[in-house]
Amino acid sequence: MKIKDFDFAGKKAIVRVDFNVPLDENGVITDDTRIRGALPTLKLILDNGGSLIIMSHMGKPKGKVNAKMSLSQIREAVAKALGREVLFAEDCAKAKAQADALKAGEVLLLENLRFYPEEEGKPVGIDKEDPKYEEAKKEMKARQKEFAKTLASYADCYVNDAFGTAHRKHASTAVIADYFDADHKMLGLLMEKEVEAVNNILKNIRRPFTAIMGGSKVSTKIGIIENLMDKVDNLILCGGMTYTFAKAQGGEVGNSICEDDKLDLALDIIAQAKAKGVNLVLGTDCVAADSFSNDAKQQVVPANAIPAGWEGLDAGPESRKAFAQAIEGAKTILWNGPAGVFEFDNFTGGSRAIAEAIAKATDNGAYSLIGGGDSVACVNKFGMADRVSYISTGGGALLEAIEGKVLPGVAAIGE
């Protein structure tokens, strides 16, 4: 069922959103991108005469109540965004009476789903090597089904608009869908856009296709790198990964972040790119610092000749030129992961150069997809969010989709 084809009048909709927003030490939201992303779906339901039961997780409370991760902290922000009062259920598993009492146009926000271990469905307090682990796992799966059934009992229909958790087979993201027929479960507008964005990257490629993979570790990106190797024309690997590749090729990287146990993997990636005719672009120079600090002394040095006691914190000017060259002529662009420690204002140059090149290419007709929290934070920090084609709300989900994996949250709807 497509959400725009469903009649919400007089119906209660339970909607899984991703309101796992960052909070400061006072519980104030520092980035409301995810809340804003869900608004079209939530408003569509309300505008069509439905009532809303909103559910989400926040953080990793590991099945225990933790006040610092309570969704009560964001209730007022959600109410302001929706322009109406938002009721709050202090226990997501005991909200039936509140849900039943909802009238058309009313909104109920459930407490953090992950306060219950049943949401994630993993046994707690028992090691995987324990002989009783499999039995505990089976018991937890049964409890997860009951938890999902309880959540489903609150509503007439189910909407999944949480792409950020679509790669998890949790009670609220996949199992709950079993308790609704095909005509009463659907993807939200945000999820539909996310699925379309992934398809544009994987199935509707316009060439040249340039992918930019940043971040600190090769190991966390190996699946996506290998899958992209059969699809891209240009592959830029930057950020902390730069120094693992530099060391693998015999370079000196000083105190830079480096996965010493992945040097062979780095060499294998270089060989794969050569064998498949992919233009692999690695940083050749970097901005090195004498400490991990915004105010550190800095110097531009070759990425494979970083002095002892210094560490690479950003891509250097020559690297930025090479990145821009591979980006500006592209017609399909994927960016996941910054080129440096962009959180430090003095080390934003590499990431900014990538963002500017993507914006320029997009102005010239390229399709650009930005995914992953840090990349999204980059384009927002640089004020370029409106100059790219699409910004994904899902980090891990986007990566797994681009790796070619089936996302349980999408599969459960039957899309």
ABEGO torsion letter per residue (X at the ends): XBAAABBABGBBBBBBBBABBBBBAAGBBABAAAAAAAAAAAAAAAAAGBBBBBBBBBEBAGGBBBAAABAAAAAAAAAAAAGBBBBBBABAABAAAAAAABBBGBBBBBBBAAABAAAAGBBBGBBAABAAAAAAAAAAAAAAAAAAAAAAAABABBBBABAAAAABBBAAAAAAAAABBAAABBBBAAAAAAAAAAAAAAAABBOBBBBBBBEABAAAAAAAAAAAAAABABBBBBEAAAAAAAAAAGBBAEABBBBAAAAAAAAAAAAAAAAAGBBBBBBABBBBBABBBAABBBBBBBAABBBBGBBBABBBAAAAAAAAAAAAABABBBBBEBABBAABAAAAAAAAAAAAAAAAAAAAGBBBBBBEAAAAAAAAAAGAAAABABBBABBAAAAAAAAGBBBAAAAAAGX
